[in-house]
Amino acid sequence: MNAGDIAFPHLNIYLKNVPKSFSVFGFDIAYYGLIIGIGFILGLTVASRIAKRTGQDADTYWDLGIYGLIFGIIGARIYYVIFEWDNYKNDLLSVFKLREGGLAIYGGVIGAFLTIFIYAKIKKKNPFLLGDTVMTGFILGQAVGRWGNFMNREVFGGYTDNFLAMRLPIEAVRSRDITAELAATIGAGDNFIQVHPTFLYESMWNLMIFVLMLLYTKHKRFDGELILLYLAGYGAGRFIIEGIRTDTLFIPGTTIAVSQMLSAVLVIFAVVTDIAVRVRMKKADK
């Protein structure tokens, strides 16, 4: 394989010279950032349309989106750097090289939630209603944004020979993403790795959760229920997919995958909270 190629052998797809960026007036623009930006706009558009259908002011979400984008990116970067500190401690300026990747979605989720609750407090709005609307668009943005990882040749799993197996040239990926187990599967003379396209798994899962949230919008029983659906749905999928990835972030000094642990906590929290609220509502109706 050439350095820029990507292949899905069992799907008979072979993409040649897939670029990571393009140039406009001499300035390089990374597809990674562009795709995340497209996902953000699509998610915000969905949120504003849901707002109109539910009697809210759509402009609220465009205003909120500006703050959410800023603090979401900051949160995503801080989260990633904390758990990959060894790769940044000797070159602090590299912390700001966002075009090379390195955004952890859970950091972005934390940043988004903090933005929602602070904005709601200042504007005297219902944070749970805001959250229901925002997170429905947010999960769509995540589904689209994962394709930025595809362009960067990152967020992949260990070896697989399933029908979605993906091949990437060894020289095109970060060396630290090739585990010893994965390296052992590289055939003599091969210059590529064959892996789980976990970016694709998560994109497909997120799209399914988006459709479910969209369909359930009219049937929710209380404000905040879609937030809980997001936390449980995304958390469950991420818990499984994280176990396949080779670039897992671990709690320092342990072999515990931080995203798996957080996913499990969020799923339990969402399920328990949903049950508790429903029980309270049932008692109130009596």
N, C-alpha and C positions, 0 to 999 in steps of 0.2 A: 504493500500500500504506500501511496505517496503521503507526505506529511499532512496535507490538507484534506485527505479523503475520509469519508465515513460510510460504513456499509452495514446493511441488515441482510446478511446472506440468505436466510431462510425466506425472506420476503422478496428476494431478487431485487433489492434496492442498493445501488452503488452510487454514492454522491461524490463527485470529484472536485477537489479544490474548494471545499466549503470555507469561505473566509470568516475570520473572527471580527473583522471591521471593514469599513469602507471610508473613502476619503471625500470630503467636501471642502473645496477651496483650500486644499492642503492640510485640513484638520481631520485627524482620524476619529471616526465615530464607531464605538464598539457596538456590535449587534446585541450583546448582553444587555447593555443599558437601554438601547432602543426598544428591545422586546419587553423589558420590564416597564418602560414608559408606556408602551401600547397597552399592556395589561392593566396598568394603573388607570389610564383614560377609559378603557372599557368598563372596568369595575366601577368607576365613579359615575359613568353614564348610566349604568344599571341602577346604582343606588339612587340617583336623581329621579329616574323614571318610577322607581318603586315609591319614592317620596310623593310624587304627584298622585299616584294611584291611591295612596293612603292618606291623602289630605295634608301632607306636610309641604313645607317650602323647599323646593328643589335647590334653590340657591344656597341654602344652609349647607348642603353636602359638597358643593363646589368650594365654599369657603373652608369647610372642615378638611376637605381633601388637600388643600395647600399645606396646612399644618401637619396633617397626617403623613404626607409624603416626606416632609423634612424630618420629622421625629421618627418616622418608621425606618427611614434609611439609617439615621443615626443609631437607633436601637439595634437594627440588624447588624450593623458594622461592629458596634461595641460588643454585642453578644458573641460574634464570631471571633473577634480579636482576643477576648478574654479566654476562650477555650482553645485558641491556637497561639497563645502568647509566645511560645518558644520560637515561632516562625517570624515574629515581629520585634522581639525585645532587643535585637542587635541592629535593627534598622527601623527606627520609629517613624521615619517619613513614609515607609511602605504602608503604614496604617491608612494613609490617605489615598492609596492607589486603588480606587474602587473599580477602575476599568479592568483590573486583573481578576475580578471576582472576589468572593469572600463576604457574602451577605447571608446571615443566618435568618431564615424566615421567622423563627420563634422570637428573635429579637425584634423583628419588624412587627409581629403581632403584639408584643408587649408595648412597643412604642405607639401602636395604633390605639390600643385600649386606653393607655394613659392620656392620649390626645383626646379621645372621645369623652372621657369622664371630666377632664379639666375644661374642655370646651363647653360641655353641658353645664358645668358648675358656673362658669362665667356668664354664659348666655341664658341661664335659668331654663334649660330644656331637660327633657326626660332622657337620661343617658342610656336607658335600656331600649327605648324606641330608636334612638340614634344608632345604637349598637346593632340592633336587628337589621336595620336598613344598610348600614355600612358593611357588615360582615357578609351579607349576601353578595354584594359586589366584590368584596375583598377576595373571596374564595375563587371567583372567576379570574380576578387579576393574578392570583397564584397559579391557576391552571395555565394561563398564557405565559406568565413569567418564567416558568420552568423551562421553556424552550430557549431562554437565554443561556441556561446551563448546557443545553445541547450544542449551541454555537461555541461555547467555551470548552467543550470536551471535558465536562466535569459532572459530578453527581451521578456516578454510575456504580454498579454493584460488582460482585465477584463473578467468576466464570459461570456461564450458562450456555446451553445449546438448545434452549427453547425457541419457539418460532419467532420471538421478538429479539433474539440475540443481536447485539450490536458489536461491530468491530471498529476499533480506533487505533491509529498508528501510535506506537509506544512513544515516539518523540513528540507527539502532539498533546500528551497529558502530563500532569504533574507527577513527578517520580514518587512523591509521598502517597499518591492515591493508588499506587500499584502495591498491594500487600504481598507478603511472601507466598500466601496461598494462591493468589492470582498469578504471580510470576512463575510459579511452578507449572502452570497450565500452558505457558507459551511454548509452542513447538519449535524444534530445531529449525533455524533459518527464518522463522516468522518474525516480522517486525511490527506485529499488531497484537492487541489483546481482544478477547471476545468476552463481552460482559452483559450483565443485566442493565437495560436502559432505565434505571430507576427514576430518572427525570420524567420519562414517559409514563411510567406506572403512576407516579404522583400526579402528573398532569391529568391523566384520565380519571383518577380517583377524585381529584378536586372538581373536575367538571361534573361528575356524577353527584357530588355533594351540592354543587351549585344548583343543579336542576331540582334536586330534592328540596332545597331551601326555598327556591323560587315557587315551587308548587305548593309548599306548605304555608307560604306567607298569608294566604287568605284564611287559613284554618288554625293559626296559632291562638292559644288561649290566654296568653299573658305576654306583656312586653319583656323581652329578654329571652324568650324561648328560642328564637333563632340563633341567638348568641350561644346558647347551650347546645343547640344542634350542630353549630359550627365546631365548637370545642370537642364534642364527642365524635363527630364524623371525621374531622380532619385528624384529631388525635389518634383515633383507631387506625386509620390508614398509615399515618406517619410512623406509628409504633412498629408496624409490620415492615414497612419499606426501609426504615432506618436500620433494621437488622441485616439488610442485604447490602447496604452501601459500604464502600471502602473508605470514604472520607469522613467517617463518623467522628463527631466531637465528643471527647470523654471528659468526665469530671476529673480535674487534675489529681494525679496520684492514684487513680483507680482505673478499672476496665469497664466502668459503668457508662453507657452511652447517655449523655445528658438529655438528648432529644427524646429517647425512648422513655426515660424516667419521667420527664415533663409531660410527655404524651399520656402516659398511664395515669398520672395525677389529674390531668385535665379531663380525661374520659370519666374517671371516678367522680370528680367534682361535678361535672355536668349532669351525669345520671342521678347522683344523689340529690343535687339541687332541684332538678326537674321533678323528681318524685316528691320531695319535701314541699315544693310550691303547689303541686297538684293536690296533695293531701290537705294542705292549709285551705286551698280554694274550695275543696269539697266540704270541709267542715264549716266554712263560712256560708255555704249555700244552704246548709241545714237550718 
